[in-house]
Amino acid sequence: MFKSRRFQYNIPLFIMFAPIIAYFLIFKFAPMGGLVIAFKNYNFTDGIWGSAWVGLDHFHTLFTNPNMLNILRNTLVLSFLQLVLGFPFPILLALMINEIRRSWFKKTVQTAVFFPHFLNWVIVGGIVITIFSQETGIVNNIMRWLTGDSYPYLYNTGSWLAIFIGSGIWKSAGWGAIIYLAALAGVDQSLYEAAGLDGASRLRQMWHISLPSIRPVIFIILILSIGSIMEVGFDQVYMLQNSAVSQIADVISTWNYRVGITGGRFSLAAALGFFESIIGLILVLTANSIARRFNNGLW
Amino acid sequence: MKTMRKSVSFMLASLVVLVTILAACSGGNNEGTTGGESDPNVKKDPITVSMYDRGNVPPEVGTVDNNLWTQWINETVPVEYVPVPRWESVQRFNTLLAAGDAPDLILEYDNAYRNQLYLQKQLMPIEELIEQHSVEYKALLEEFPLLRQLGTKSDGQLYEFGRLLGYIPGGYLFIREDLLEAAGLEVPQTVEEAYEAMKKVKADQLATFGTNMSGYNWMDVAFQNTTWVLEDGDMVKDWERVAAATQYKKQLFDEGLIDRDFMTDKNGEKALQDFVQGNTFMFGFAGNALLVYNNYETLKSNVPDAKLAVIPLPRSEFGQFSPYFNDPVQMTGVVNIKAEDPESVMRYVDLMSSDSMAHTLKYGQEGVHYEMVDGVEQTLDQDKYEKEVSWLGDYRMLGGQHIINEFTKYLEDLDQSDPFDKEVHTLLETAFNLYIDRERPLPEVTKYMPGLPDDIQFVVSNVNEPMSDLWSRAIVGGSNATVDKTLEEAKTLWSRSDGEQVEQFYLEWYRENKDTWVFTEDLYDMNF
């Protein structure tokens, strides 16, 4: 094989590819070895290899923990809602931005909706809490003016959930739209012209040309986001949660931070992370096999 | 052909580079171990010591790990400082430890974290080290046996260095005397009176809030809501006090006497803002004397008529207690088990523990920062002092720091001729006399709770937060969440989460140690 003309011809390409292989080996594959600490009683002194093996003890601790069921449920619920409610927004946004014909206006809108993505959750969380707080929040000020009474939006699980999902959409929809916009830019313009000549309205064109053209992209994004359904981004939920809603807001990542990382139980944290990844992998594989039935599989 | 050979050799070369890098990574700092053996002719590597980075070192003076003081200390003991961000110290230490780069001497205030290091077998016992190589610290250890008692871990060996601080108030309950007068009220003596007073002040529209819930919560102290209490000579988990405290808070919440957003104010910053803007009638505050001064000054500039008084905590059915004061003896330092040169670490600890060092780190150097006038240190140039000496608090983490009590020194430094300074002086002095008094003790059984073994620690960290969330929900839950119902839920949660194991641990621990351990009442007879 190494003597074949084709290999020799492509040697410069292999060389250029070498750093990427090295990157993946060093930063993606090698650290996976660290997963062994999920099966060991890791401590700093003995290190990863020296620590004693404990088998599945940590998994046993995790799944006999009475709070774990609640935490898993919270994680799935929050993340499922985020996916179902949040998924259509970037697509809608991209379709709408795509319909704008004046380029200066289009650029302004694009910049405006991308902007929240660059704000840290610490900032966004602070803004959200200030807006919805009971004594001084602007929403409650308006409500007091209208009805004479205020409402604890952040203490009530239903309204907290809405705020949680809504703030997530506000922050990420614009950024998520980029990939759809790129796909839309690639659509053959003659299709629109032909449809226009046939008398198709803007809505019809959107439905029959734009959407089908970006369908593969939509599927890819869907499959990838299903893979992360076991993860609720730590920053967002950590910033927004408070004691009153912890029964629905305590998720794997926050529990892992509190008990695993700050409690110094790294093996336990690794075990939970490992479990989370395996579920994620299974979900991705399932989603992909379903998508393949519709000829839109990722691989 | 020629280009091909070139590219092959290039590829080989890059492989070699890669392999070298990898080898260098995994090699770590092996080269140090052989040099560490005590051969007096070989120059030793400097020891490494952690140093909190609070971002308060003036740039003209240098950086956290390289400034005029580090250079000065280096003349006696070669030491390299490892900066650790003050408010993320635990994360930073964990990273350093995992990478094998942790400092030889770890200085950290967090008791639970040091105990965690002990449980992870990360620490070196120091008994022998002190015995053989120490002078200053050894003397302190003999004079203040508490240092030994507190530094000893569950295996009976001494692991921790500590410092002596003297008595320094840490928490306060302030009341707005001007509002009290305007409402025609006396200083409330009991929690019920306090509730009535808050209600009156709110009804008269003198203040927005009766008191603060976020930040320093004085109500938990007044109700002795400390989780573990003594009953019939045993240490048991408390349910009565937490229920009473929650009932009280719920009442305040329902009547709008506290900020209803308290739960989203995680660091108490909003509560403090409300207070300095004059919106709060009674204010529980934790901080040092300087912060008291600054916040009072801000309050005065916002509300010129505001007048603060510091009062004893109101009495509850469980007794009368005082807000916390800093541990008069505090454990702070542990030695990394991987330290190559423990002898030099000991020399460093001795150096930093000495009376003369404590003096220098507070006043600066004689002739440079101060001079003696009639036996009293007089600062030569206040600006120079602020810039070069005032921020040295984190250098004073070891040994006999009590010889200059920070609090009393701060009081002495106040300018008695200035009316505001004089007022603050009276305020702080009152606090000192009121709060450090065995008649109104601290609410806890002991300030020095024992380090927990691994499995118990897990139960605690797993159950603590859900429990406190449950109680918080009772406060904001309106008529649906009664305290009685919450108490039932809390008990179920506690037993479902193996809380009995924790109870069992403390029960046994107390029975075994009640004659030898340091309890709250022992704190009042220190001879500083």
Interface residues (C-beta under 8 A of the other chain):
Chain A: Q8 I11 P12 F14 I15 A18 A22 I26 N43 F44 T45 D46 T61 N65 P66 N67 I129 S133 Q134 E135 T136 G137 S150 P152 L154 Y155 N242 S243 A244 S246 Q247 D250 R258 V259 I261 T262 G263 G264 R265 L268
Chain B: M4 S7 V8 F10 M11 S14 L18 L22 V90 Q91 N94 L97 A98 A102 Y113 Q116 L119 Q120 K121 Q122 D259 R260 D261 M263 T264 K266 I337 K338 Q457 F458 S461 N462 V463 E465 P466 S468 D469 S472 R473 V476 R496 S497
